[in-house]
């Protein structure tokens, strides 16, 4: 960012408009990239115009940063000279305590513009800035009881103190001494409802069953959902080379990691709990909130953690649900591949594929993506199904369907009979293939 027009300089100091423009750009870059570089005395076209800048200008800039940039930063400020004696101030800073403000304004860098931060993004940034929103927000109810939580902790061998010490030790109060949102989630009076919804086919066109788990401690609801999903994990016996092999319907460990992570990292303060969807070929775990602001997709897949709900993590750790090492995502990634994850600005969805069709004797190829399995299931149901119909039903793009059709055809899972206009697909049942 270059700041400077010759007319805006007064002798031996920066003008107020120059300082304001530069520091607004500074915090906008910090909020976007966690680092910033601003030049004072250089025009937008790169011309040096700051011949009057000196050490006094640098001192004034330090004072301005001290008084008007919040949270505080420690910048690197350097006075530079060109070959003819003109001076430029170079300001560099870095920081992770987002969101930063200057002169009371919160901005973020978008392209070359410093734009006002939208409220939704502001909430996400605050949640990623070292604060625990569940610990700060007061519960809508203060007449809370914790028998379900106490029972779960006792079963894990956790020693509990008297009631007043238990509440404090488990982080159930906010700074004002009121029960917080974490306490409400863990209480017997919790009225959040997580749902497990089952559908007959590979899409949501025909619902079979919807089970609600709520109106009790989050820990109790989680245990019930884990038990229910475990009961769905049927076993099928197959013979390979004369050797009997028992095949489970899905990888329950992957589901458990995905579901517990969804419960831990969901933005509960927004009022949208995690949910589970059961299709004929897969399970989908969905959590609201997207990735924390400070966590990139590359960081996410590398197993780096930015824990938003720190108090909840401590409870989950005591109960043996989570570790501190970011184990869950790498485990799922290793078992199912990156295609198991769908990340949007507001949601993280994890797909756990089935290894066989629960309504027939067909086995699915191992490590097959949800899109490929959906395509095969639709062809099995209707050999004349069009690529467009596949894209609409599977909620994906037409180019993605065509790419997956070609890959399935190349690997010998399907074959095209007839021409593209009036022909049909034929499904070749292979039980021992592998696809990513």
Secondary structure, DSSP 8 states (H G I E B T S, - for coil): -EE--GGG-BTTB--HHHHHHHHHHHHHHHHHHSEEEEEESB-TTS-B--TT--HHHHHHHHHHHHHHEES----EEEEEE-TTS-EEEEEEEE--S---EETTB-EEEETTEEEE--HHHHHHHHHTTT--HHHHSB-S------HHHHHHHHHTT-----HHHHHHHTT-B-TTSSBBHHHHHHSTT---EEEEEEESSSSSSSEEEEEEEESS-HHHHHHHHHHHHHHH--EEEEEETTEEEEEESS-HHHHHHHHHHHHHHS-GGGT---EEEE-SSEEEEEEES-S-TT--HHHHHTT----S-HHHHHHHHHTTS--SS-HHHHHHHHHH-GGGEEE-SSEEEEEEE-SB-TTSS-B--BT--HHHHHHHHHHHH-TT--HHHHHHHHTS-HHHHHHHHHHHHHTTSEEEES-TTT-EEEE---SS-B--
